[in-house]
Amino acid sequence: MAGHSKWANIKHKKAAVDAKRGKAFSKIAKEITVAARIGGGDPSANISLRPLLAKARAVNMPADNIERAINKGTGEGQDDVHFEEIVYEGYAHGVGIIVKTLTENKNRTASEVRHCFTKAGNNLGQTGSVSRSFERKGVITFETENTDEEELMMAALEAGAEDVQDQGDTYLVTSDPNDYPDLSDALEEAGFKAIDSEITLISDLLYEMTDVDTTKSVMNFIEALEDLDDVQNVYTNMDVPDEIAEQLEEE
């Protein structure tokens, strides 16, 4: 988890900026629409929708945007767009990369993702070549400032969390994905304000970065992927040591 957490700290800071630009809102809205179309618009009955609503609240997505995305999925909206999930796997400087997309035009998405890999000199892999070392986890992130670690730990463990980690600027609460919705609700009801909340993929085979330039190259590649409209999430097994993370934060 340590490598994921260091990368997560960097990623969360970028996500906060993306949210202000509205990019994160549009991508979360697309996921909410798909979940509502499959399982309905009632979060109490749709286990796939609940974590997405928690994720939306964590980045302060307006309630109107959330309601509009749900209505679009349940057929109450005017748009009739059907998204398909396609997952790509590959490598960047030895780092495993998983790219989750939602698209209404899979040929366009495949072309854009392939071009992104090729332009950066990286390689797409076969299905399962990367994902076999990843597992799904619920991850809820809190700022250490204004958060009591002991109170958070007690509340999280009582609500079914697997672990609570101090990552410097943030606390990471992890759980089994099946326990994540109830855990997220319990912590929110207890007054803890998350800055990020999602079900994500975490690898137990971390690839440790050894220099700043290569780490920046991989990060720039991930950002290029995330800038594609159809890309929802990018997962990686990149392990960023403390000294490299500190240099990156200073830049």
Beta strands, then each sheet from edge to edge (+ up, - down):
strand 1: 84-92
strand 2: 95-103
strand 3: 123-125
strand 4: 134-143
strand 5: 163-166
strand 6: 170-175
strand 7: 196-203
strand 8: 207-208
strand 9: 231-236
strand 10: 238-239
sheet 1: 3+ 1- 2+ 9-
sheet 2: 5+ 6- 4+ 7-
sheet 3: 8+ 10+
end
